[in-house]
Amino acid sequence: MASYSAIANDSIQTLGTFIASNAGVTAWWKQWIWISAVFVGTTLYSWASFDGDISYERLKSKGYDTAPESFNYLQTACTIVLLILTRLKIPVSTTFMILTSFVTKPKALGKTIMKSVMGYGISFGLAMVVYLPFCKFVTEYCDKTRGQLSKVWIYVQWVTTGVLWSTWLMQDMSNIAVFLPRSLGPGEITVVCIGITAGLGLMLWQGGDKIQQVVEEKSRVKDIPEATLVDLLFAIVLFVFKIASKIPMSTTWCFVGLLAGREIALSLRKASSKTMKDSLRMSGKDLGSVCLGFIISLLVGAGGNQYVVQSIQEFMS
């Protein structure tokens, strides 16, 4: 439940533009083979390199170093809450929704919050810096080559998506691994890979979960060059944060910030059919959704974990 709910909600940031731009172009099972191969490779690398840990040591770094000996109701129910929010097309931070219930050190939550907020700001700024000067060139190129785009772009997009997907797994596999022993044996890692690969197949067969609409309502994401650029920028942001710190973070906040900066830049340069008012409204709605998810995460976490209240008190002070 944790693996499907986390990946389905976060699919908009890693696979959303890939799914949208490949609809009607490439069969879903071919997408599944590629995405599953990247998943298995990335997961097995962490498993082999970090003594059976599939989270790239993000759980061990700050406050999640031991697996829980037992689970309370809210720790398991948070995955159901996340799945419901996904079906309601609300993008939320899976990091806050799931990891909050497992905090064991008061300072861990505060550091995760600060890193996530910083990620939103940096992603927003990067999108503005890139799209303000270059968006006209990109959109004109897409319009000029529509229907006759070189197949090279498809390969470039698939590679870029693979890099982004792998980088996201390095950051957010902790949301799934928190339910597991910190060191998995051969049989356990086999079950994890088979189970999550099956979930990926279901999601791609559906063309993305209902939350896919959050991506498809954005400007020009079905153009492969545009989708590739979004994936590339997001991969850069995640990779930089991966190198900078092992503290878990909300990649959803980063992606929402990137989309907000992109939409506003496109409207400012009149490279989108949406007005500035539309772009601000859409960006505000997405930010409101992740904030709502954050509040729900704290409520769920506080109900099931005594350390969450301490974490909030320490963060506020």
Secondary structure, DSSP 8 states (H G I E B T S, - for coil): -HHHHHHHHHHHHHTHHHHHHHTTTS-HHHHHHHHHHHHHHHHHHHHHHTTT-SSTTHHHHTT--S--SS--HHHHHHHHHHHHHHHTT----HIIIIIGGG--SHHHHHHHHHHHHHHHHHHHHHHHHHHHHHHHHHHHHHHHHTTS--THHHHHHHHHHHHHHHHHHHHHTHHHHTTS-SS--HHHHHHHHHHHHHHHHHHHHTTS-GGGHHHHTSTTTTSHHHHHHHHHHHHHHHHHHHHH--S---HHHHHHHHHHHHHHHHHHTT-SSS-HHHHHHHHHHHHHHHHHHHHHHHHHHHHH-HHHHHHHHHHH-
